[in-house]
Amino acid sequence: MSHDATRATTADEPTDDQPTPKHVLDVDDLSDEDLAAVLSTAAEFKRAHYAGESHAVLPDRTLAMLFEKPSTRTRVSFETGMTQLGGHAVFLGPENTHLDRGEPVSDTARVLSRYVDAVMARVFDHDALESMAAHASVPVINGLSDDAHPCQTLADLFTIYERFGGFEDVTAAWVGDGNNVAQSFAVGCAMAGIDLSIATPEGYEPDDAVLARAAARGTAPEVGNDPAAAVEDADVVYTDVWVSMGEEDERAAKLDDFEGFQVNDDLLAGPDDPIAMHCLPAHRGEEITDAVLESDRAVVWDQAENRMHTQKALLAHLLGAR
């Protein structure tokens, strides 16, 4: 018996007229209303978590977690978060896919879209995320790229909100490398209305295009090369490693370039007593001291925990459960 080569598309198969999925490759892919909703839902989920109340709003949903880089916080927070939401997460490391064997990102995106409800990718090249989003029919979330780290910024903003009860009149300073975390934080601060000053060594400033995007969503940060000037009057002082993954061969040169940019007790001394933030992992004794990390001013453990709550909220938002 022969079969007709043409057939009707079943209801659960992708079609050309499906709505375009919402991707979050950087924090300003969210509207101001989206951001407020995600932070509000994160507070709701965190309260439920500590009250022992179920918030399984994504039953039977699956998240694919694609990793090109090692991870502690990103993997555990997303995987545990999906479990708490009633769903399931699938870990795909470099050795678990065909990306390293030559399969195009576009093909992987198309295939994963047939299996899962969302994809979180932690990659080296931001262009890979752009390609994945262009070909995926489910939401793609940036779990970290060389250009941006929006999930970290959501946790950072939520942590600041918890500590100060909002964003009004909050001032922040970034001290160190104008890297992916700094760039997303700059845009996130602009969206939240937080005044931000950035101090980096010359040549390590955030990209001009990122500063323009921050200006488009609020107020662009002040950028300079003097840590003491940046932290003056700051309520929040934030730093990150000077030598990121993949930059180990630049270590000696970077340590020289960043001399004087360490977040330590001397830098934080003053009447404002700012909180200290770090996305972790930290190179203790380089960009930040043990004394600061182990002090009451450090909120780094809250930041790390809040990755889970804000990512749960983001997933619920993207998948229509909020």
C-alpha angles and dihedrals in degrees: 000000000000124000126223109251090221125060139163118273111247119236096254096051121096117260134189092251096057114125115263109258120241111249126193109204092149134007095260090064080082120076119231087257091050091052093050091048093049093050092047092050090047089057090049093049093046092051090049091048093056093041090054091240122148117247096174095152095149104055115175092005119134130210120199111212111202116192129188091160131052116262143186107165098031096051098041095042095049095041095046090042093055090050091053089049089056095253138102136250126209117206115217114184126183091272093049100064139048095243091101089048095058105273109144118245087236092061092047090050092052093049096045089050088062091055110034142040098229140003127220114193129190106193145157101231118053089206088068089061091049090053092046092051091047092057104032122096092199129062116285118207124197107231089181136322133176089264105041148011107193096164090059091050092053089054091046093052092046090051091051090047091052093048098046102026091242141348102272113124092356115142124194138190130204115205121188136018118014089225135146093291092048092049095052090043090053092054092043092052090052091052092049095045095246115150107232132193120191125202119188135152113267110282095025099082121128116269116279089233090059091050089051090052090051090051090050091056099040132310123347115235122254108251124203144136102248116094094191092054092047096053095045107119091358121148092193128038115191132186140166137195118298093215112050129194110293094023099086092118089060094052100107094046093047094050088056093046093050098048108136095024098094117127102231140143092276093055092047096045113118143085097286096065095204124205116248122231132191128166093217156247091095128199094221113217093024116067093002135018130238088239092061096041092051095044129100089250092066116097095176094119090052089051091051093048092045090059086075097047096045093045090051088052092048092051091048089050096048094045095049099251091120 
